[in-house]
Amino acid sequence: MPTNRDADDKDRCKLSMRTVTVHGATLFEVRTGAISTPIYQSSTFRHPGLGETTGFDYSRGINPTRMELEKTIALLEHGTCGLAFATGMGAISSVIKLFKSGDHLIVSEDLYGGTYRLFSEYYARYGFSFSWIDTSDIALVEASLKPNTKAIFIETPSNPMMKVTDIRRSAELIHSRGGILVTDNTFLSPYFQNPLDLGSDLVVHSGTKYLAGHNDTLSGFIVHSRPDLADDLVNAQKSEGASLSPFDAWLTLRGIKTLSVRMERHEKNARRIAHWLREHKRVEKVFYTGFEDHPQYRLSGTQSRGFGGMISFYLKDAADVPKLLKNISLILFAESLGGVESLLTYPLVQTHGAIPEAMRLSAGVNDRLMRLSVGIEDADDLIADLDSAFSKCV
Ligand SMILES: Cc1ncc(COP(=O)(O)O)c(C=O)c1O
């Protein structure tokens, strides 16, 4: 089985997540002693002779910098194999290469709009069918299974409505049919949630978000421990050519070093801001998995170690949207999440613009919904910024 974890990685698995993030899979490069993984900016590698190899040949398939990142994400997600892609969408597109025309997939209806577009506008053309449902309703997931269902694809917590899907139960349901569970773990990162431990077969990430963490690069991952899928996934990565470049692999590795401190601060700030927003007179409702009255609060406690840094909220009046976006000055009006800078997004026209209106509205994405990716700035400054912007919404 192609695995990029070494035998002695077993010892590394015993280390705390805080330590693994800092040191990655390899403490230092043996040849030079370099502590920061060198950027092997080479497209190709010389062979010593016919039938001889250094283990590297062509960077679309394998590259030393990317390999260190792939081993690191495999360790963090408790998998045996990690694959790094140019973007999260590159990773998700490669997952779909496991299936064939006629296959049916159950997908969270409330998920990143780009994933919806990829599945419904492209893969539907090749004979795949999709049921878009509220996967936090496990009875609905069960009722949606068909004889040709080959996978359940979930985002949990979901983007942007913060619904939580039961990973264990979803895995049991699809395994009883011989299919696979794919979990997009972007929102919590491996620091707060490890879906492979709960029965998910594949984990995907937009590494662009919390893993890289600085809004300065894009990347994506697939992680798994399935020997039977390993060749297919490696081939998909190599054949499609969406593999991550050495420099972006290095930036992502550097970001991961501080994942634990960032996630802890993101969460602390998000908790304060969620409670503050909930009391604000211009806000109708706040969606945050850390509220004790969140419908899946208890479930979160059984499958995650934290609530992350994402909050969504409905304003009472849609007319406040442009005013709020215009008047925030520290928090930035931009699309993306998971970076050190706080970003406010308007899903209707940004992240979820590709989703048809009826489906968007059924998922809860209306013209009053805002999504806040809480950064690691001082929480008082963030609250003061929101307060000042709200005060101008008159
Ligand atoms: C949950 C989730 N998954 C996947 C993606 C796609 O990732 P990328 O933008 O790195 O292609 C995004 C992007 O916003 C996302 O939010």
The ligand as a Gaussian input file, in Angstrom:
#p B3LYP/6-31G(d) Opt

LIG

0 1
 C      -15.412000      24.057000       3.908000
 C      -14.653000      24.316000       2.631000
 N      -14.231000      23.268000       1.900000
 C      -13.541000      23.452000       0.746000
 C      -13.251000      24.713000       0.264000
 C      -12.471000      24.881000      -0.995000
 O      -11.145000      25.185000      -0.688000
 P      -10.147000      26.044000      -1.618000
 O      -10.684000      27.445000      -1.654000
 O       -8.838000      25.899000      -0.941000
 O      -10.190000      25.408000      -2.972000
 C      -13.664000      25.831000       1.003000
 C      -13.348000      27.184000       0.531000
 O      -13.834000      28.170000       1.034000
 C      -14.383000      25.617000       2.222000
 O      -14.811000      26.654000       2.970000

